[in-house]
Amino acid sequence: MTLSHRKTSSQKLFASNPHPTQSMSNLRSIKTSVISTEAQRSGETPVLALLPSTTLGALPFPAFGKGWGIEQSSTALLNKACALILTAAALLLTPNLHAQESQPKALQALQTAVQSELAAAKSDKTNWQYHDHDVTAGHNALYQAIETPHGELRRLIELNGHPLDDAARKAETDRIAQYVNDPSEQAKAHKASAHDDAQATEMTKMLPEAFIWTIASETPEFITLSYRPNPKFDPPDMEARVMSIMGGEMIIARNGNRIRTLKGALTQDVKFGWGIFGRLYAGGTFDIERREVSPGHWQITESNVHIGGHALIFKTIGQQEDESKTDWKPSTAKDLREAEEQLHDAK
């Protein structure tokens, strides 16, 4: 499984960052900024920042950025200490207990799905066109999107339930034309996309070790796995630390071993700068849905992110976004200029 929201030359899933020509992102997470070099020097818990979620293959997974750290609340630390004590006692009394290990069958199902997603990300170069309905606080937008081998263009066609007026349509036409004729902006977009692809792939590969996996239910068509943080997991970098505070479920389609659903939640509050600069609240959720838009081709069709918090006492932070993609068709645009022409009269 690859976790990212954007699709460029390969198929994505966890959510893609916006193309410079896009007004909205495809499953943005949180992005704040704070510095914690003193904490790093003193050996204290570093301060991490939540970055826009990245997509691996086709699945999005929130990622943490450099320069940030997470700090558990005192209550959470106390609870964790008690849990560790109880777990140690249980292990002494029952040596064969494997509460901290994944079920072998669940782990095998996950590993098979991960390999399927990574293989698809490398081999599936199909480009698509679709409608993208993106709803955030006070902003309800509908786009027509067209992918090409050289990137993607999106045109805003409705805002808050109404078609654009003539002035707004002209503004969209000018914006797209400016990007199509700006090689430097295109280069920046391609570089950012390649970075997200690589990061998403690495995050996907970490899934078997980062979480403890168990089977929640099975049907002839699907297997549902539950996951929770693996206390033995040692994240190799700042981005991977997000895995220490997430729990949820994954649904895998048996036909093709493809990831159909990924749901998760913050299992505890996350503080920025020990709470001075902000906090994300436990219970914040994300839900990524993927479907087979044509035989053998899987895409993110729906993403819902609802994470709340505050920064500097009063300012609300977090991400509240619901996005759905419909009307999938293979794209015939060979380059950005052809996509521009096709989008000119998009409705």
C-alpha positions as CSV (number, residue, x, y, z in Angstrom):
1,M,0.0,0.0,0.0
2,T,1.3,3.4,-0.7
3,L,-0.1,6.2,1.3
4,S,-0.5,9.5,-0.4
5,H,-3.3,11.8,-1.8
6,R,-1.7,12.8,-5.0
7,K,-1.3,10.9,-8.2
8,T,1.4,11.9,-10.6
9,S,3.2,9.3,-12.6
10,S,2.1,6.5,-10.2
11,Q,-1.0,5.6,-8.4
12,K,-1.5,7.1,-5.0
13,L,-3.6,6.6,-1.9
14,F,-3.1,8.3,1.5
15,A,-3.8,11.8,0.1
16,S,-2.1,14.0,-2.4
17,N,-0.6,17.4,-1.9
18,P,-2.1,20.0,-4.2
19,H,-0.6,20.7,-7.6
20,P,0.3,24.4,-7.9
21,T,-2.6,24.7,-10.3
22,Q,-5.0,23.3,-7.7
23,S,-6.8,25.5,-5.3
24,M,-7.4,22.7,-2.7
25,S,-5.3,19.8,-1.5
26,N,-6.4,16.1,-1.7
27,L,-6.4,15.3,2.0
28,R,-4.3,17.9,3.7
29,S,-3.4,17.2,7.3
30,I,-2.1,19.8,9.7
31,K,0.9,22.1,9.2
32,T,2.2,24.3,11.9
33,S,5.7,25.4,12.8
34,V,7.7,25.5,16.0
35,I,11.4,25.1,17.0
36,S,12.7,22.7,19.7
37,T,16.4,22.5,19.3
38,E,17.0,22.9,23.1
39,A,14.8,19.9,23.8
40,Q,16.9,17.9,21.3
41,R,20.2,19.0,23.0
42,S,18.9,18.1,26.4
43,G,17.6,14.7,25.4
44,E,14.0,15.6,26.1
45,T,11.2,14.5,23.7
46,P,11.6,16.5,20.5
47,V,8.8,18.6,19.2
48,L,7.3,17.3,15.9
49,A,5.0,19.0,13.4
50,L,2.2,17.4,11.5
51,L,2.7,17.8,7.7
52,P,0.2,17.3,4.9
53,S,-0.5,13.7,4.7
54,T,1.4,11.8,2.1
55,T,0.1,9.0,-0.1
56,L,1.7,5.8,-0.8
57,G,0.6,4.0,-3.9
58,A,-2.9,5.1,-3.3
59,L,-3.5,5.4,0.4
60,P,-3.0,8.5,2.6
61,F,-1.3,8.5,6.0
62,P,-0.7,11.6,8.0
63,A,3.0,12.3,8.4
64,F,5.1,14.3,10.8
65,G,7.6,16.9,9.8
66,K,11.1,17.8,10.9
67,G,11.6,20.3,13.7
68,W,8.6,19.1,15.7
69,G,8.1,16.6,18.5
70,I,5.1,15.2,20.3
71,E,4.6,15.4,24.1
72,Q,2.2,13.2,25.9
73,S,0.1,14.8,28.6
74,S,0.9,13.9,32.3
75,T,-2.3,11.9,32.5
76,A,-1.4,10.0,29.3
77,L,2.1,9.3,30.6
78,L,0.7,8.0,33.9
79,N,-1.7,5.8,32.1
80,K,1.0,4.5,29.9
81,A,3.2,3.7,32.9
82,C,0.4,1.8,34.6
83,A,-0.3,-0.1,31.4
84,L,3.4,-1.1,31.1
85,I,3.5,-2.3,34.8
86,L,0.3,-4.4,34.2
87,T,1.7,-5.8,31.0
88,A,5.0,-6.7,32.6
89,A,3.1,-8.5,35.4
90,A,0.9,-10.4,32.9
91,L,3.9,-11.5,31.0
92,L,5.6,-12.9,34.1
93,L,2.4,-14.8,35.0
94,T,1.7,-16.0,31.5
95,P,5.0,-16.4,29.5
96,N,3.1,-17.4,26.3
97,L,1.0,-14.3,26.1
98,H,1.5,-12.4,22.8
99,A,-0.6,-9.3,23.4
100,Q,2.1,-7.2,22.0
101,E,2.5,-9.1,18.8
102,S,0.5,-9.1,15.6
103,Q,-1.5,-12.1,14.7
104,P,0.4,-14.1,12.1
105,K,-2.6,-14.4,9.7
106,A,-3.3,-10.6,10.1
107,L,0.3,-9.7,9.5
108,Q,0.4,-12.0,6.4
109,A,-2.7,-10.3,5.0
110,L,-1.2,-6.9,5.5
111,Q,2.2,-7.7,4.0
112,T,0.5,-9.2,0.9
113,A,-1.6,-6.0,0.5
114,V,1.4,-3.8,1.0
115,Q,3.3,-5.7,-1.7
116,S,0.3,-5.4,-4.1
117,E,0.0,-1.6,-3.5
118,L,3.8,-1.1,-4.0
119,A,3.7,-3.1,-7.2
120,A,0.7,-1.2,-8.5
121,A,2.3,2.1,-7.8
122,K,5.2,1.1,-10.0
123,S,3.3,-0.5,-12.9
124,D,0.0,1.5,-13.1
125,K,0.7,4.7,-15.2
126,T,-2.9,5.3,-16.2
127,N,-4.0,8.9,-16.1
128,W,-7.6,9.9,-15.3
129,Q,-10.1,12.7,-15.4
130,Y,-12.7,13.1,-12.7
131,H,-14.8,15.5,-10.7
132,D,-13.4,16.5,-7.3
133,H,-15.9,17.8,-4.7
134,D,-14.0,19.4,-1.8
135,V,-15.7,20.7,1.3
136,T,-13.9,22.6,4.0
137,A,-15.1,25.2,6.5
138,G,-16.9,27.9,4.6
139,H,-15.7,26.6,1.2
140,N,-17.6,24.1,-0.9
141,A,-15.8,23.6,-4.3
142,L,-16.3,21.4,-7.3
143,Y,-13.4,20.9,-9.7
144,Q,-12.8,19.1,-13.0
145,A,-9.4,17.4,-12.9
146,I,-7.4,16.0,-15.8
147,E,-4.2,14.0,-15.3
148,T,-1.4,13.8,-17.9
149,P,2.0,12.2,-18.1
150,H,3.4,15.6,-17.2
151,G,1.2,16.5,-14.3
152,E,-2.4,17.4,-13.5
153,L,-4.6,20.4,-14.0
154,R,-7.8,21.2,-12.1
155,R,-10.4,23.8,-13.0
156,L,-12.9,25.2,-10.5
157,I,-16.4,24.9,-12.0
158,E,-18.7,25.5,-9.0
159,L,-18.3,27.3,-5.7
160,N,-20.7,26.9,-2.8
161,G,-23.2,25.2,-5.0
162,H,-23.2,27.8,-7.8
163,P,-21.5,27.9,-11.2
164,L,-18.8,30.5,-11.6
165,D,-19.7,33.9,-13.0
166,D,-17.9,35.3,-16.1
167,A,-15.2,37.1,-14.0
168,A,-14.4,34.0,-12.0
169,R,-14.3,31.8,-15.1
170,K,-11.8,34.2,-16.7
171,A,-9.7,34.1,-13.5
172,E,-9.5,30.3,-13.7
173,T,-8.6,30.4,-17.4
174,D,-5.8,32.9,-16.7
175,R,-4.5,30.9,-13.7
176,I,-4.3,27.7,-15.6
177,A,-2.6,29.4,-18.6
178,Q,0.0,31.0,-16.4
179,Y,1.0,27.7,-15.0
180,V,1.0,25.8,-18.3
181,N,3.5,28.5,-19.6
182,D,5.7,28.5,-16.5
183,P,8.3,25.6,-16.6
184,S,9.8,26.7,-13.3
185,E,6.5,26.2,-11.5
186,Q,6.0,22.8,-13.2
187,A,9.5,21.8,-12.1
188,K,8.7,22.7,-8.5
189,A,5.5,20.6,-8.7
190,H,7.3,17.6,-10.1
191,K,10.0,17.8,-7.4
192,A,7.5,18.0,-4.6
193,S,5.5,15.1,-6.1
194,A,8.6,12.9,-6.3
195,H,9.5,13.7,-2.7
196,D,6.0,12.8,-1.5
197,D,6.1,9.6,-3.5
198,A,9.3,8.5,-1.9
199,Q,8.2,9.4,1.5
200,A,4.9,7.6,1.0
201,T,6.6,4.5,-0.1
202,E,8.8,4.4,3.0
203,M,5.8,5.0,5.3
204,T,3.9,2.1,3.6
205,K,6.8,-0.2,4.1
206,M,6.8,0.6,7.8
207,L,3.2,-0.5,8.4
208,P,3.9,-4.1,9.4
209,E,6.4,-3.0,12.1
210,A,4.8,0.2,13.2
211,F,1.5,-1.3,14.4
212,I,0.1,-4.4,16.0
213,W,-2.3,-6.1,13.6
214,T,-5.2,-8.3,14.5
215,I,-8.2,-9.7,12.5
216,A,-11.4,-8.0,13.3
217,S,-13.7,-9.8,10.8
218,E,-13.7,-11.8,7.6
219,T,-16.1,-12.3,4.7
220,P,-15.5,-14.0,1.3
221,E,-14.9,-10.6,-0.2
222,F,-13.0,-8.7,2.5
223,I,-10.8,-9.0,5.5
224,T,-10.9,-6.3,8.2
225,L,-7.8,-5.7,10.3
226,S,-7.5,-3.6,13.5
227,Y,-4.3,-1.9,14.3
228,R,-2.8,-0.1,17.2
229,P,0.6,1.4,17.9
230,N,3.5,-1.1,18.4
231,P,5.4,-0.1,21.6
232,K,8.5,-1.8,20.2
233,F,8.6,0.3,17.1
234,D,11.5,2.7,16.9
235,P,10.6,5.3,14.3
236,P,13.6,6.1,12.2
237,D,12.7,9.8,11.7
238,M,10.3,12.6,12.7
239,E,7.8,11.7,10.1
240,A,7.4,8.1,11.3
241,R,6.6,9.2,14.9
242,V,3.0,9.9,14.0
243,M,2.6,6.1,14.0
244,S,3.0,6.1,17.8
245,I,-0.4,7.9,18.3
246,M,-2.7,6.2,15.8
247,G,-5.1,3.4,15.9
248,G,-7.9,2.2,13.6
249,E,-8.8,-0.4,11.0
250,M,-8.0,-1.4,7.5
251,I,-10.2,-3.3,5.0
252,I,-8.5,-5.4,2.4
253,A,-10.3,-6.6,-0.7
254,R,-9.3,-10.3,-1.3
255,N,-9.6,-9.9,-5.0
256,G,-6.2,-8.5,-5.9
257,N,-5.3,-7.9,-2.2
258,R,-5.9,-4.2,-2.5
259,I,-6.5,-1.8,0.4
260,R,-10.1,-0.6,0.3
261,T,-10.5,1.4,3.5
262,L,-8.1,2.9,6.0
263,K,-9.5,4.5,9.1
264,G,-7.6,6.0,12.0
265,A,-7.8,8.2,15.1
266,L,-5.4,10.1,17.3
267,T,-5.3,8.0,20.5
268,Q,-4.1,10.8,22.7
269,D,-3.6,14.6,22.7
270,V,-0.6,15.8,20.7
271,K,1.1,18.9,22.1
272,F,3.3,21.3,20.1
273,G,6.1,22.9,22.2
274,W,4.7,21.2,25.4
275,G,1.3,22.8,24.7
276,I,2.6,26.3,24.5
277,F,2.2,26.6,20.8
278,G,-0.8,24.3,20.3
279,R,-2.4,21.0,20.7
280,L,-4.3,18.4,18.6
281,Y,-7.1,16.6,20.5
282,A,-7.3,12.9,20.9
283,G,-10.2,11.5,18.9
284,G,-9.4,13.3,15.7
285,T,-10.2,11.0,12.8
286,F,-9.4,10.3,9.2
287,D,-11.2,7.9,6.8
288,I,-9.8,7.1,3.3
289,E,-11.9,5.1,0.9
290,R,-10.6,3.5,-2.3
291,R,-12.5,1.8,-5.1
292,E,-11.8,-0.1,-8.3
293,V,-12.6,2.6,-10.8
294,S,-12.0,0.2,-13.7
295,P,-10.8,-3.4,-13.6
296,G,-7.5,-3.6,-11.8
297,H,-7.3,0.2,-11.2
298,W,-7.8,1.5,-7.7
299,Q,-8.1,5.1,-6.7
300,I,-9.0,7.2,-3.7
301,T,-12.7,8.0,-4.1
302,E,-13.4,9.6,-0.7
303,S,-11.4,11.1,2.1
304,N,-12.6,12.6,5.4
305,V,-10.3,14.3,7.8
306,H,-11.6,15.7,11.1
307,I,-8.9,16.7,13.5
308,G,-9.3,19.6,15.9
309,G,-7.2,21.6,18.3
310,H,-5.9,25.1,19.2
311,A,-2.8,27.1,18.9
312,L,-1.6,30.1,21.0
313,I,-4.6,29.9,23.3
314,F,-7.4,30.9,20.9
315,K,-6.7,30.1,17.3
316,T,-8.3,27.0,16.0
317,I,-6.0,24.5,14.2
318,G,-6.6,21.2,12.6
319,Q,-8.2,20.0,9.5
320,Q,-11.8,19.6,8.7
321,E,-12.2,18.4,5.1
322,D,-14.5,16.0,3.2
323,E,-13.5,15.2,-0.4
324,S,-15.1,12.9,-2.9
325,K,-14.0,12.0,-6.5
326,T,-16.5,10.8,-9.0
327,D,-17.1,10.3,-12.8
328,W,-13.8,8.6,-13.4
329,K,-12.7,8.2,-17.0
330,P,-9.3,7.6,-18.7
331,S,-7.6,10.8,-19.6
332,T,-6.8,11.4,-23.3
333,A,-4.6,14.5,-22.7
334,K,-1.0,13.8,-23.7
335,D,0.4,17.0,-22.0
336,L,-0.7,20.0,-20.0
337,R,-1.6,22.1,-23.0
338,E,-4.1,19.4,-24.2
339,A,-5.5,19.3,-20.7
340,E,-5.8,23.1,-20.7
341,E,-7.8,23.0,-23.9
342,Q,-10.1,20.2,-22.6
343,L,-10.7,22.2,-19.4
344,H,-11.5,25.4,-21.2
345,D,-15.2,24.6,-21.5
346,A,-15.4,22.3,-18.4
347,K,-18.8,22.3,-16.6
